[in-house]
């Protein structure tokens, strides 16, 4: 149905906690020492495949930059108009001057040991933009937090 397609995304109502649980299960298998916590839920009209890719990339990035016994927390909250998701880790954060560049394609933070190609967070940003949302990173005590906001589209629209 073309009315449900927005820039290549198929928008349907989904539980974001359910999408996140799938990504957490995958990351738990790849990074067995990490502790994951999922708090909250929201039902949002989104493309589940693409938003799952974004959450998976955020989790993978956090796993790669936390110690073997690291902790990653995914907090979700919804209001009448927006969905808020914060993903934080205890991996030490990044140098403050690197925060604005984390979502640039091929950028790899110099203050963090990284083996990736530097495209995971750029992909996340594009997926979030295609859902008409925004994402940014901030340092928190002991780690890094990714702050994602998506507008809540009417769940009853078809």
MODELLER restraints for C-alpha pairs under 7 A, 6 or more apart:
rsr = mdl.restraints
at = mdl.atoms
rsr.add(forms.Gaussian(group=physical.xy_distance, feature=features.Distance(at['CA:4:A'], at['CA:10:A']), mean=5.69, stdev=0.5))
rsr.add(forms.Gaussian(group=physical.xy_distance, feature=features.Distance(at['CA:4:A'], at['CA:11:A']), mean=5.45, stdev=0.5))
rsr.add(forms.Gaussian(group=physical.xy_distance, feature=features.Distance(at['CA:5:A'], at['CA:11:A']), mean=6.31, stdev=0.5))
rsr.add(forms.Gaussian(group=physical.xy_distance, feature=features.Distance(at['CA:7:A'], at['CA:130:A']), mean=6.59, stdev=0.5))
rsr.add(forms.Gaussian(group=physical.xy_distance, feature=features.Distance(at['CA:9:A'], at['CA:47:A']), mean=5.42, stdev=0.5))
rsr.add(forms.Gaussian(group=physical.xy_distance, feature=features.Distance(at['CA:10:A'], at['CA:47:A']), mean=4.99, stdev=0.5))
rsr.add(forms.Gaussian(group=physical.xy_distance, feature=features.Distance(at['CA:11:A'], at['CA:45:A']), mean=5.39, stdev=0.5))
rsr.add(forms.Gaussian(group=physical.xy_distance, feature=features.Distance(at['CA:11:A'], at['CA:46:A']), mean=4.44, stdev=0.5))
rsr.add(forms.Gaussian(group=physical.xy_distance, feature=features.Distance(at['CA:11:A'], at['CA:47:A']), mean=4.81, stdev=0.5))
rsr.add(forms.Gaussian(group=physical.xy_distance, feature=features.Distance(at['CA:12:A'], at['CA:45:A']), mean=4.72, stdev=0.5))
rsr.add(forms.Gaussian(group=physical.xy_distance, feature=features.Distance(at['CA:12:A'], at['CA:46:A']), mean=5.47, stdev=0.5))
rsr.add(forms.Gaussian(group=physical.xy_distance, feature=features.Distance(at['CA:12:A'], at['CA:47:A']), mean=6.44, stdev=0.5))
rsr.add(forms.Gaussian(group=physical.xy_distance, feature=features.Distance(at['CA:13:A'], at['CA:43:A']), mean=6.21, stdev=0.5))
rsr.add(forms.Gaussian(group=physical.xy_distance, feature=features.Distance(at['CA:13:A'], at['CA:44:A']), mean=5.28, stdev=0.5))
rsr.add(forms.Gaussian(group=physical.xy_distance, feature=features.Distance(at['CA:13:A'], at['CA:45:A']), mean=4.13, stdev=0.5))
rsr.add(forms.Gaussian(group=physical.xy_distance, feature=features.Distance(at['CA:13:A'], at['CA:46:A']), mean=6.37, stdev=0.5))
rsr.add(forms.Gaussian(group=physical.xy_distance, feature=features.Distance(at['CA:13:A'], at['CA:155:A']), mean=5.97, stdev=0.5))
rsr.add(forms.Gaussian(group=physical.xy_distance, feature=features.Distance(at['CA:14:A'], at['CA:43:A']), mean=5.31, stdev=0.5))
rsr.add(forms.Gaussian(group=physical.xy_distance, feature=features.Distance(at['CA:14:A'], at['CA:44:A']), mean=5.57, stdev=0.5))
rsr.add(forms.Gaussian(group=physical.xy_distance, feature=features.Distance(at['CA:14:A'], at['CA:45:A']), mean=6.19, stdev=0.5))
rsr.add(forms.Gaussian(group=physical.xy_distance, feature=features.Distance(at['CA:14:A'], at['CA:46:A']), mean=6.83, stdev=0.5))
rsr.add(forms.Gaussian(group=physical.xy_distance, feature=features.Distance(at['CA:14:A'], at['CA:48:A']), mean=6.83, stdev=0.5))
rsr.add(forms.Gaussian(group=physical.xy_distance, feature=features.Distance(at['CA:15:A'], at['CA:41:A']), mean=6.78, stdev=0.5))
rsr.add(forms.Gaussian(group=physical.xy_distance, feature=features.Distance(at['CA:15:A'], at['CA:42:A']), mean=5.78, stdev=0.5))
rsr.add(forms.Gaussian(group=physical.xy_distance, feature=features.Distance(at['CA:15:A'], at['CA:43:A']), mean=4.49, stdev=0.5))
rsr.add(forms.Gaussian(group=physical.xy_distance, feature=features.Distance(at['CA:15:A'], at['CA:44:A']), mean=6.60, stdev=0.5))
rsr.add(forms.Gaussian(group=physical.xy_distance, feature=features.Distance(at['CA:16:A'], at['CA:41:A']), mean=6.07, stdev=0.5))
rsr.add(forms.Gaussian(group=physical.xy_distance, feature=features.Distance(at['CA:16:A'], at['CA:42:A']), mean=5.70, stdev=0.5))
rsr.add(forms.Gaussian(group=physical.xy_distance, feature=features.Distance(at['CA:16:A'], at['CA:43:A']), mean=6.18, stdev=0.5))
rsr.add(forms.Gaussian(group=physical.xy_distance, feature=features.Distance(at['CA:16:A'], at['CA:44:A']), mean=6.99, stdev=0.5))
rsr.add(forms.Gaussian(group=physical.xy_distance, feature=features.Distance(at['CA:17:A'], at['CA:41:A']), mean=5.03, stdev=0.5))
rsr.add(forms.Gaussian(group=physical.xy_distance, feature=features.Distance(at['CA:17:A'], at['CA:42:A']), mean=6.95, stdev=0.5))
rsr.add(forms.Gaussian(group=physical.xy_distance, feature=features.Distance(at['CA:19:A'], at['CA:48:A']), mean=6.93, stdev=0.5))
rsr.add(forms.Gaussian(group=physical.xy_distance, feature=features.Distance(at['CA:19:A'], at['CA:52:A']), mean=5.72, stdev=0.5))
rsr.add(forms.Gaussian(group=physical.xy_distance, feature=features.Distance(at['CA:20:A'], at['CA:52:A']), mean=6.79, stdev=0.5))
rsr.add(forms.Gaussian(group=physical.xy_distance, feature=features.Distance(at['CA:20:A'], at['CA:55:A']), mean=6.52, stdev=0.5))
rsr.add(forms.Gaussian(group=physical.xy_distance, feature=features.Distance(at['CA:23:A'], at['CA:52:A']), mean=6.83, stdev=0.5))
rsr.add(forms.Gaussian(group=physical.xy_distance, feature=features.Distance(at['CA:23:A'], at['CA:55:A']), mean=6.89, stdev=0.5))
rsr.add(forms.Gaussian(group=physical.xy_distance, feature=features.Distance(at['CA:23:A'], at['CA:56:A']), mean=5.10, stdev=0.5))
rsr.add(forms.Gaussian(group=physical.xy_distance, feature=features.Distance(at['CA:27:A'], at['CA:60:A']), mean=6.61, stdev=0.5))
rsr.add(forms.Gaussian(group=physical.xy_distance, feature=features.Distance(at['CA:28:A'], at['CA:34:A']), mean=6.92, stdev=0.5))
rsr.add(forms.Gaussian(group=physical.xy_distance, feature=features.Distance(at['CA:31:A'], at['CA:63:A']), mean=6.81, stdev=0.5))
rsr.add(forms.Gaussian(group=physical.xy_distance, feature=features.Distance(at['CA:33:A'], at['CA:68:A']), mean=5.32, stdev=0.5))
rsr.add(forms.Gaussian(group=physical.xy_distance, feature=features.Distance(at['CA:33:A'], at['CA:69:A']), mean=5.02, stdev=0.5))
rsr.add(forms.Gaussian(group=physical.xy_distance, feature=features.Distance(at['CA:34:A'], at['CA:68:A']), mean=6.13, stdev=0.5))
rsr.add(forms.Gaussian(group=physical.xy_distance, feature=features.Distance(at['CA:34:A'], at['CA:69:A']), mean=5.11, stdev=0.5))
rsr.add(forms.Gaussian(group=physical.xy_distance, feature=features.Distance(at['CA:34:A'], at['CA:70:A']), mean=4.95, stdev=0.5))
rsr.add(forms.Gaussian(group=physical.xy_distance, feature=features.Distance(at['CA:34:A'], at['CA:71:A']), mean=5.75, stdev=0.5))
rsr.add(forms.Gaussian(group=physical.xy_distance, feature=features.Distance(at['CA:35:A'], at['CA:69:A']), mean=6.95, stdev=0.5))
rsr.add(forms.Gaussian(group=physical.xy_distance, feature=features.Distance(at['CA:35:A'], at['CA:70:A']), mean=6.20, stdev=0.5))
rsr.add(forms.Gaussian(group=physical.xy_distance, feature=features.Distance(at['CA:35:A'], at['CA:71:A']), mean=4.70, stdev=0.5))
rsr.add(forms.Gaussian(group=physical.xy_distance, feature=features.Distance(at['CA:35:A'], at['CA:72:A']), mean=6.23, stdev=0.5))
rsr.add(forms.Gaussian(group=physical.xy_distance, feature=features.Distance(at['CA:36:A'], at['CA:71:A']), mean=5.98, stdev=0.5))
rsr.add(forms.Gaussian(group=physical.xy_distance, feature=features.Distance(at['CA:36:A'], at['CA:72:A']), mean=4.99, stdev=0.5))
rsr.add(forms.Gaussian(group=physical.xy_distance, feature=features.Distance(at['CA:36:A'], at['CA:73:A']), mean=5.81, stdev=0.5))
rsr.add(forms.Gaussian(group=physical.xy_distance, feature=features.Distance(at['CA:37:A'], at['CA:72:A']), mean=6.43, stdev=0.5))
rsr.add(forms.Gaussian(group=physical.xy_distance, feature=features.Distance(at['CA:37:A'], at['CA:73:A']), mean=4.71, stdev=0.5))
rsr.add(forms.Gaussian(group=physical.xy_distance, feature=features.Distance(at['CA:37:A'], at['CA:74:A']), mean=6.17, stdev=0.5))
rsr.add(forms.Gaussian(group=physical.xy_distance, feature=features.Distance(at['CA:38:A'], at['CA:73:A']), mean=6.04, stdev=0.5))
rsr.add(forms.Gaussian(group=physical.xy_distance, feature=features.Distance(at['CA:38:A'], at['CA:74:A']), mean=4.92, stdev=0.5))
rsr.add(forms.Gaussian(group=physical.xy_distance, feature=features.Distance(at['CA:38:A'], at['CA:75:A']), mean=6.04, stdev=0.5))
rsr.add(forms.Gaussian(group=physical.xy_distance, feature=features.Distance(at['CA:39:A'], at['CA:74:A']), mean=6.20, stdev=0.5))
rsr.add(forms.Gaussian(group=physical.xy_distance, feature=features.Distance(at['CA:39:A'], at['CA:75:A']), mean=4.70, stdev=0.5))
rsr.add(forms.Gaussian(group=physical.xy_distance, feature=features.Distance(at['CA:39:A'], at['CA:76:A']), mean=6.10, stdev=0.5))
rsr.add(forms.Gaussian(group=physical.xy_distance, feature=features.Distance(at['CA:40:A'], at['CA:75:A']), mean=6.04, stdev=0.5))
rsr.add(forms.Gaussian(group=physical.xy_distance, feature=features.Distance(at['CA:40:A'], at['CA:76:A']), mean=4.80, stdev=0.5))
rsr.add(forms.Gaussian(group=physical.xy_distance, feature=features.Distance(at['CA:40:A'], at['CA:77:A']), mean=5.99, stdev=0.5))
rsr.add(forms.Gaussian(group=physical.xy_distance, feature=features.Distance(at['CA:41:A'], at['CA:76:A']), mean=5.41, stdev=0.5))
rsr.add(forms.Gaussian(group=physical.xy_distance, feature=features.Distance(at['CA:41:A'], at['CA:77:A']), mean=6.26, stdev=0.5))
rsr.add(forms.Gaussian(group=physical.xy_distance, feature=features.Distance(at['CA:42:A'], at['CA:76:A']), mean=6.84, stdev=0.5))
rsr.add(forms.Gaussian(group=physical.xy_distance, feature=features.Distance(at['CA:42:A'], at['CA:77:A']), mean=6.35, stdev=0.5))
rsr.add(forms.Gaussian(group=physical.xy_distance, feature=features.Distance(at['CA:42:A'], at['CA:78:A']), mean=5.67, stdev=0.5))
rsr.add(forms.Gaussian(group=physical.xy_distance, feature=features.Distance(at['CA:44:A'], at['CA:152:A']), mean=5.95, stdev=0.5))
rsr.add(forms.Gaussian(group=physical.xy_distance, feature=features.Distance(at['CA:44:A'], at['CA:155:A']), mean=6.82, stdev=0.5))
rsr.add(forms.Gaussian(group=physical.xy_distance, feature=features.Distance(at['CA:45:A'], at['CA:152:A']), mean=6.90, stdev=0.5))
rsr.add(forms.Gaussian(group=physical.xy_distance, feature=features.Distance(at['CA:45:A'], at['CA:153:A']), mean=5.92, stdev=0.5))
rsr.add(forms.Gaussian(group=physical.xy_distance, feature=features.Distance(at['CA:45:A'], at['CA:155:A']), mean=6.03, stdev=0.5))
rsr.add(forms.Gaussian(group=physical.xy_distance, feature=features.Distance(at['CA:46:A'], at['CA:131:A']), mean=6.99, stdev=0.5))
rsr.add(forms.Gaussian(group=physical.xy_distance, feature=features.Distance(at['CA:50:A'], at['CA:127:A']), mean=6.52, stdev=0.5))
rsr.add(forms.Gaussian(group=physical.xy_distance, feature=features.Distance(at['CA:51:A'], at['CA:127:A']), mean=6.83, stdev=0.5))
rsr.add(forms.Gaussian(group=physical.xy_distance, feature=features.Distance(at['CA:54:A'], at['CA:124:A']), mean=4.60, stdev=0.5))
rsr.add(forms.Gaussian(group=physical.xy_distance, feature=features.Distance(at['CA:54:A'], at['CA:127:A']), mean=6.54, stdev=0.5))
rsr.add(forms.Gaussian(group=physical.xy_distance, feature=features.Distance(at['CA:57:A'], at['CA:120:A']), mean=5.71, stdev=0.5))
rsr.add(forms.Gaussian(group=physical.xy_distance, feature=features.Distance(at['CA:57:A'], at['CA:121:A']), mean=6.87, stdev=0.5))
rsr.add(forms.Gaussian(group=physical.xy_distance, feature=features.Distance(at['CA:57:A'], at['CA:124:A']), mean=6.76, stdev=0.5))
rsr.add(forms.Gaussian(group=physical.xy_distance, feature=features.Distance(at['CA:62:A'], at['CA:72:A']), mean=6.91, stdev=0.5))
rsr.add(forms.Gaussian(group=physical.xy_distance, feature=features.Distance(at['CA:62:A'], at['CA:89:A']), mean=6.10, stdev=0.5))
rsr.add(forms.Gaussian(group=physical.xy_distance, feature=features.Distance(at['CA:65:A'], at['CA:91:A']), mean=5.31, stdev=0.5))
rsr.add(forms.Gaussian(group=physical.xy_distance, feature=features.Distance(at['CA:66:A'], at['CA:89:A']), mean=6.79, stdev=0.5))
rsr.add(forms.Gaussian(group=physical.xy_distance, feature=features.Distance(at['CA:66:A'], at['CA:90:A']), mean=6.04, stdev=0.5))
rsr.add(forms.Gaussian(group=physical.xy_distance, feature=features.Distance(at['CA:66:A'], at['CA:91:A']), mean=3.98, stdev=0.5))
rsr.add(forms.Gaussian(group=physical.xy_distance, feature=features.Distance(at['CA:67:A'], at['CA:91:A']), mean=6.46, stdev=0.5))
rsr.add(forms.Gaussian(group=physical.xy_distance, feature=features.Distance(at['CA:70:A'], at['CA:90:A']), mean=6.24, stdev=0.5))
rsr.add(forms.Gaussian(group=physical.xy_distance, feature=features.Distance(at['CA:71:A'], at['CA:89:A']), mean=5.73, stdev=0.5))
rsr.add(forms.Gaussian(group=physical.xy_distance, feature=features.Distance(at['CA:71:A'], at['CA:90:A']), mean=5.95, stdev=0.5))
rsr.add(forms.Gaussian(group=physical.xy_distance, feature=features.Distance(at['CA:72:A'], at['CA:88:A']), mean=5.78, stdev=0.5))
rsr.add(forms.Gaussian(group=physical.xy_distance, feature=features.Distance(at['CA:72:A'], at['CA:89:A']), mean=4.51, stdev=0.5))
rsr.add(forms.Gaussian(group=physical.xy_distance, feature=features.Distance(at['CA:73:A'], at['CA:87:A']), mean=5.60, stdev=0.5))
rsr.add(forms.Gaussian(group=physical.xy_distance, feature=features.Distance(at['CA:73:A'], at['CA:88:A']), mean=5.40, stdev=0.5))
rsr.add(forms.Gaussian(group=physical.xy_distance, feature=features.Distance(at['CA:73:A'], at['CA:89:A']), mean=6.46, stdev=0.5))
rsr.add(forms.Gaussian(group=physical.xy_distance, feature=features.Distance(at['CA:74:A'], at['CA:86:A']), mean=5.82, stdev=0.5))
rsr.add(forms.Gaussian(group=physical.xy_distance, feature=features.Distance(at['CA:74:A'], at['CA:87:A']), mean=4.42, stdev=0.5))
rsr.add(forms.Gaussian(group=physical.xy_distance, feature=features.Distance(at['CA:74:A'], at['CA:88:A']), mean=6.69, stdev=0.5))
rsr.add(forms.Gaussian(group=physical.xy_distance, feature=features.Distance(at['CA:75:A'], at['CA:85:A']), mean=5.59, stdev=0.5))
rsr.add(forms.Gaussian(group=physical.xy_distance, feature=features.Distance(at['CA:75:A'], at['CA:86:A']), mean=5.16, stdev=0.5))
rsr.add(forms.Gaussian(group=physical.xy_distance, feature=features.Distance(at['CA:75:A'], at['CA:87:A']), mean=6.30, stdev=0.5))
rsr.add(forms.Gaussian(group=physical.xy_distance, feature=features.Distance(at['CA:76:A'], at['CA:84:A']), mean=5.78, stdev=0.5))
rsr.add(forms.Gaussian(group=physical.xy_distance, feature=features.Distance(at['CA:76:A'], at['CA:85:A']), mean=4.54, stdev=0.5))
rsr.add(forms.Gaussian(group=physical.xy_distance, feature=features.Distance(at['CA:76:A'], at['CA:86:A']), mean=6.62, stdev=0.5))
rsr.add(forms.Gaussian(group=physical.xy_distance, feature=features.Distance(at['CA:77:A'], at['CA:83:A']), mean=5.93, stdev=0.5))
rsr.add(forms.Gaussian(group=physical.xy_distance, feature=features.Distance(at['CA:77:A'], at['CA:84:A']), mean=5.22, stdev=0.5))
rsr.add(forms.Gaussian(group=physical.xy_distance, feature=features.Distance(at['CA:77:A'], at['CA:85:A']), mean=6.50, stdev=0.5))
rsr.add(forms.Gaussian(group=physical.xy_distance, feature=features.Distance(at['CA:78:A'], at['CA:84:A']), mean=6.04, stdev=0.5))
rsr.add(forms.Gaussian(group=physical.xy_distance, feature=features.Distance(at['CA:81:A'], at['CA:151:A']), mean=5.94, stdev=0.5))
rsr.add(forms.Gaussian(group=physical.xy_distance, feature=features.Distance(at['CA:81:A'], at['CA:152:A']), mean=5.11, stdev=0.5))
rsr.add(forms.Gaussian(group=physical.xy_distance, feature=features.Distance(at['CA:82:A'], at['CA:149:A']), mean=6.76, stdev=0.5))
rsr.add(forms.Gaussian(group=physical.xy_distance, feature=features.Distance(at['CA:82:A'], at['CA:150:A']), mean=5.66, stdev=0.5))
rsr.add(forms.Gaussian(group=physical.xy_distance, feature=features.Distance(at['CA:82:A'], at['CA:151:A']), mean=4.32, stdev=0.5))
rsr.add(forms.Gaussian(group=physical.xy_distance, feature=features.Distance(at['CA:82:A'], at['CA:152:A']), mean=4.75, stdev=0.5))
rsr.add(forms.Gaussian(group=physical.xy_distance, feature=features.Distance(at['CA:83:A'], at['CA:149:A']), mean=5.58, stdev=0.5))
rsr.add(forms.Gaussian(group=physical.xy_distance, feature=features.Distance(at['CA:83:A'], at['CA:150:A']), mean=5.11, stdev=0.5))
rsr.add(forms.Gaussian(group=physical.xy_distance, feature=features.Distance(at['CA:83:A'], at['CA:151:A']), mean=6.11, stdev=0.5))
rsr.add(forms.Gaussian(group=physical.xy_distance, feature=features.Distance(at['CA:83:A'], at['CA:152:A']), mean=6.15, stdev=0.5))
rsr.add(forms.Gaussian(group=physical.xy_distance, feature=features.Distance(at['CA:84:A'], at['CA:148:A']), mean=5.85, stdev=0.5))
rsr.add(forms.Gaussian(group=physical.xy_distance, feature=features.Distance(at['CA:84:A'], at['CA:149:A']), mean=4.66, stdev=0.5))
rsr.add(forms.Gaussian(group=physical.xy_distance, feature=features.Distance(at['CA:84:A'], at['CA:150:A']), mean=6.68, stdev=0.5))
rsr.add(forms.Gaussian(group=physical.xy_distance, feature=features.Distance(at['CA:85:A'], at['CA:147:A']), mean=5.97, stdev=0.5))
rsr.add(forms.Gaussian(group=physical.xy_distance, feature=features.Distance(at['CA:85:A'], at['CA:148:A']), mean=5.05, stdev=0.5))
rsr.add(forms.Gaussian(group=physical.xy_distance, feature=features.Distance(at['CA:85:A'], at['CA:149:A']), mean=6.37, stdev=0.5))
rsr.add(forms.Gaussian(group=physical.xy_distance, feature=features.Distance(at['CA:86:A'], at['CA:145:A']), mean=6.48, stdev=0.5))
rsr.add(forms.Gaussian(group=physical.xy_distance, feature=features.Distance(at['CA:86:A'], at['CA:146:A']), mean=5.56, stdev=0.5))
rsr.add(forms.Gaussian(group=physical.xy_distance, feature=features.Distance(at['CA:86:A'], at['CA:147:A']), mean=4.68, stdev=0.5))
rsr.add(forms.Gaussian(group=physical.xy_distance, feature=features.Distance(at['CA:86:A'], at['CA:148:A']), mean=6.27, stdev=0.5))
rsr.add(forms.Gaussian(group=physical.xy_distance, feature=features.Distance(at['CA:87:A'], at['CA:145:A']), mean=5.50, stdev=0.5))
rsr.add(forms.Gaussian(group=physical.xy_distance, feature=features.Distance(at['CA:87:A'], at['CA:146:A']), mean=5.15, stdev=0.5))
rsr.add(forms.Gaussian(group=physical.xy_distance, feature=features.Distance(at['CA:87:A'], at['CA:147:A']), mean=6.76, stdev=0.5))
rsr.add(forms.Gaussian(group=physical.xy_distance, feature=features.Distance(at['CA:88:A'], at['CA:143:A']), mean=6.90, stdev=0.5))
rsr.add(forms.Gaussian(group=physical.xy_distance, feature=features.Distance(at['CA:88:A'], at['CA:144:A']), mean=5.56, stdev=0.5))
rsr.add(forms.Gaussian(group=physical.xy_distance, feature=features.Distance(at['CA:88:A'], at['CA:145:A']), mean=4.09, stdev=0.5))
rsr.add(forms.Gaussian(group=physical.xy_distance, feature=features.Distance(at['CA:88:A'], at['CA:146:A']), mean=6.27, stdev=0.5))
rsr.add(forms.Gaussian(group=physical.xy_distance, feature=features.Distance(at['CA:89:A'], at['CA:143:A']), mean=5.27, stdev=0.5))
rsr.add(forms.Gaussian(group=physical.xy_distance, feature=features.Distance(at['CA:89:A'], at['CA:144:A']), mean=5.67, stdev=0.5))
rsr.add(forms.Gaussian(group=physical.xy_distance, feature=features.Distance(at['CA:89:A'], at['CA:145:A']), mean=6.64, stdev=0.5))
rsr.add(forms.Gaussian(group=physical.xy_distance, feature=features.Distance(at['CA:90:A'], at['CA:142:A']), mean=5.22, stdev=0.5))
rsr.add(forms.Gaussian(group=physical.xy_distance, feature=features.Distance(at['CA:90:A'], at['CA:143:A']), mean=4.20, stdev=0.5))
rsr.add(forms.Gaussian(group=physical.xy_distance, feature=features.Distance(at['CA:90:A'], at['CA:144:A']), mean=6.92, stdev=0.5))
rsr.add(forms.Gaussian(group=physical.xy_distance, feature=features.Distance(at['CA:91:A'], at['CA:142:A']), mean=6.60, stdev=0.5))
rsr.add(forms.Gaussian(group=physical.xy_distance, feature=features.Distance(at['CA:91:A'], at['CA:143:A']), mean=4.81, stdev=0.5))
rsr.add(forms.Gaussian(group=physical.xy_distance, feature=features.Distance(at['CA:91:A'], at['CA:144:A']), mean=6.86, stdev=0.5))
rsr.add(forms.Gaussian(group=physical.xy_distance, feature=features.Distance(at['CA:92:A'], at['CA:142:A']), mean=4.70, stdev=0.5))
rsr.add(forms.Gaussian(group=physical.xy_distance, feature=features.Distance(at['CA:92:A'], at['CA:143:A']), mean=4.03, stdev=0.5))
rsr.add(forms.Gaussian(group=physical.xy_distance, feature=features.Distance(at['CA:92:A'], at['CA:144:A']), mean=6.70, stdev=0.5))
rsr.add(forms.Gaussian(group=physical.xy_distance, feature=features.Distance(at['CA:93:A'], at['CA:139:A']), mean=5.35, stdev=0.5))
rsr.add(forms.Gaussian(group=physical.xy_distance, feature=features.Distance(at['CA:93:A'], at['CA:142:A']), mean=6.61, stdev=0.5))
rsr.add(forms.Gaussian(group=physical.xy_distance, feature=features.Distance(at['CA:93:A'], at['CA:143:A']), mean=4.19, stdev=0.5))
rsr.add(forms.Gaussian(group=physical.xy_distance, feature=features.Distance(at['CA:93:A'], at['CA:144:A']), mean=4.38, stdev=0.5))
rsr.add(forms.Gaussian(group=physical.xy_distance, feature=features.Distance(at['CA:94:A'], at['CA:111:A']), mean=5.61, stdev=0.5))
rsr.add(forms.Gaussian(group=physical.xy_distance, feature=features.Distance(at['CA:94:A'], at['CA:112:A']), mean=6.52, stdev=0.5))
rsr.add(forms.Gaussian(group=physical.xy_distance, feature=features.Distance(at['CA:94:A'], at['CA:139:A']), mean=6.87, stdev=0.5))
rsr.add(forms.Gaussian(group=physical.xy_distance, feature=features.Distance(at['CA:95:A'], at['CA:111:A']), mean=5.96, stdev=0.5))
rsr.add(forms.Gaussian(group=physical.xy_distance, feature=features.Distance(at['CA:98:A'], at['CA:109:A']), mean=6.45, stdev=0.5))
rsr.add(forms.Gaussian(group=physical.xy_distance, feature=features.Distance(at['CA:99:A'], at['CA:137:A']), mean=6.16, stdev=0.5))
rsr.add(forms.Gaussian(group=physical.xy_distance, feature=features.Distance(at['CA:99:A'], at['CA:138:A']), mean=6.67, stdev=0.5))
rsr.add(forms.Gaussian(group=physical.xy_distance, feature=features.Distance(at['CA:101:A'], at['CA:107:A']), mean=6.88, stdev=0.5))
rsr.add(forms.Gaussian(group=physical.xy_distance, feature=features.Distance(at['CA:102:A'], at['CA:109:A']), mean=6.88, stdev=0.5))
rsr.add(forms.Gaussian(group=physical.xy_distance, feature=features.Distance(at['CA:102:A'], at['CA:121:A']), mean=6.87, stdev=0.5))
rsr.add(forms.Gaussian(group=physical.xy_distance, feature=features.Distance(at['CA:103:A'], at['CA:121:A']), mean=5.01, stdev=0.5))
rsr.add(forms.Gaussian(group=physical.xy_distance, feature=features.Distance(at['CA:103:A'], at['CA:122:A']), mean=4.64, stdev=0.5))
rsr.add(forms.Gaussian(group=physical.xy_distance, feature=features.Distance(at['CA:103:A'], at['CA:125:A']), mean=6.53, stdev=0.5))
rsr.add(forms.Gaussian(group=physical.xy_distance, feature=features.Distance(at['CA:104:A'], at['CA:122:A']), mean=5.60, stdev=0.5))
rsr.add(forms.Gaussian(group=physical.xy_distance, feature=features.Distance(at['CA:105:A'], at['CA:118:A']), mean=6.07, stdev=0.5))
rsr.add(forms.Gaussian(group=physical.xy_distance, feature=features.Distance(at['CA:105:A'], at['CA:119:A']), mean=5.12, stdev=0.5))
rsr.add(forms.Gaussian(group=physical.xy_distance, feature=features.Distance(at['CA:105:A'], at['CA:122:A']), mean=5.17, stdev=0.5))
rsr.add(forms.Gaussian(group=physical.xy_distance, feature=features.Distance(at['CA:106:A'], at['CA:117:A']), mean=5.98, stdev=0.5))
rsr.add(forms.Gaussian(group=physical.xy_distance, feature=features.Distance(at['CA:106:A'], at['CA:118:A']), mean=4.00, stdev=0.5))
rsr.add(forms.Gaussian(group=physical.xy_distance, feature=features.Distance(at['CA:106:A'], at['CA:119:A']), mean=5.31, stdev=0.5))
rsr.add(forms.Gaussian(group=physical.xy_distance, feature=features.Distance(at['CA:107:A'], at['CA:118:A']), mean=4.98, stdev=0.5))
rsr.add(forms.Gaussian(group=physical.xy_distance, feature=features.Distance(at['CA:108:A'], at['CA:114:A']), mean=6.79, stdev=0.5))
rsr.add(forms.Gaussian(group=physical.xy_distance, feature=features.Distance(at['CA:108:A'], at['CA:118:A']), mean=5.20, stdev=0.5))
rsr.add(forms.Gaussian(group=physical.xy_distance, feature=features.Distance(at['CA:125:A'], at['CA:135:A']), mean=6.50, stdev=0.5))
rsr.add(forms.Gaussian(group=physical.xy_distance, feature=features.Distance(at['CA:128:A'], at['CA:134:A']), mean=6.04, stdev=0.5))
rsr.add(forms.Gaussian(group=physical.xy_distance, feature=features.Distance(at['CA:131:A'], at['CA:150:A']), mean=6.71, stdev=0.5))
rsr.add(forms.Gaussian(group=physical.xy_distance, feature=features.Distance(at['CA:132:A'], at['CA:150:A']), mean=6.47, stdev=0.5))
rsr.add(forms.Gaussian(group=physical.xy_distance, feature=features.Distance(at['CA:132:A'], at['CA:151:A']), mean=6.80, stdev=0.5))
rsr.add(forms.Gaussian(group=physical.xy_distance, feature=features.Distance(at['CA:133:A'], at['CA:149:A']), mean=5.39, stdev=0.5))
rsr.add(forms.Gaussian(group=physical.xy_distance, feature=features.Distance(at['CA:133:A'], at['CA:150:A']), mean=4.22, stdev=0.5))
rsr.add(forms.Gaussian(group=physical.xy_distance, feature=features.Distance(at['CA:133:A'], at['CA:151:A']), mean=6.30, stdev=0.5))
rsr.add(forms.Gaussian(group=physical.xy_distance, feature=features.Distance(at['CA:134:A'], at['CA:148:A']), mean=5.81, stdev=0.5))
rsr.add(forms.Gaussian(group=physical.xy_distance, feature=features.Distance(at['CA:134:A'], at['CA:149:A']), mean=5.36, stdev=0.5))
rsr.add(forms.Gaussian(group=physical.xy_distance, feature=features.Distance(at['CA:134:A'], at['CA:150:A']), mean=6.69, stdev=0.5))
rsr.add(forms.Gaussian(group=physical.xy_distance, feature=features.Distance(at['CA:135:A'], at['CA:146:A']), mean=6.95, stdev=0.5))
rsr.add(forms.Gaussian(group=physical.xy_distance, feature=features.Distance(at['CA:135:A'], at['CA:147:A']), mean=5.44, stdev=0.5))
rsr.add(forms.Gaussian(group=physical.xy_distance, feature=features.Distance(at['CA:135:A'], at['CA:148:A']), mean=4.34, stdev=0.5))
rsr.add(forms.Gaussian(group=physical.xy_distance, feature=features.Distance(at['CA:135:A'], at['CA:149:A']), mean=6.39, stdev=0.5))
rsr.add(forms.Gaussian(group=physical.xy_distance, feature=features.Distance(at['CA:136:A'], at['CA:146:A']), mean=5.86, stdev=0.5))
rsr.add(forms.Gaussian(group=physical.xy_distance, feature=features.Distance(at['CA:136:A'], at['CA:147:A']), mean=5.41, stdev=0.5))
rsr.add(forms.Gaussian(group=physical.xy_distance, feature=features.Distance(at['CA:136:A'], at['CA:148:A']), mean=6.79, stdev=0.5))
rsr.add(forms.Gaussian(group=physical.xy_distance, feature=features.Distance(at['CA:137:A'], at['CA:144:A']), mean=6.99, stdev=0.5))
rsr.add(forms.Gaussian(group=physical.xy_distance, feature=features.Distance(at['CA:137:A'], at['CA:145:A']), mean=5.61, stdev=0.5))
rsr.add(forms.Gaussian(group=physical.xy_distance, feature=features.Distance(at['CA:137:A'], at['CA:146:A']), mean=4.49, stdev=0.5))
rsr.add(forms.Gaussian(group=physical.xy_distance, feature=features.Distance(at['CA:137:A'], at['CA:147:A']), mean=6.07, stdev=0.5))
rsr.add(forms.Gaussian(group=physical.xy_distance, feature=features.Distance(at['CA:138:A'], at['CA:144:A']), mean=5.89, stdev=0.5))
rsr.add(forms.Gaussian(group=physical.xy_distance, feature=features.Distance(at['CA:138:A'], at['CA:145:A']), mean=5.33, stdev=0.5))
rsr.add(forms.Gaussian(group=physical.xy_distance, feature=features.Distance(at['CA:138:A'], at['CA:146:A']), mean=6.61, stdev=0.5))
rsr.add(forms.Gaussian(group=physical.xy_distance, feature=features.Distance(at['CA:139:A'], at['CA:145:A']), mean=6.13, stdev=0.5))
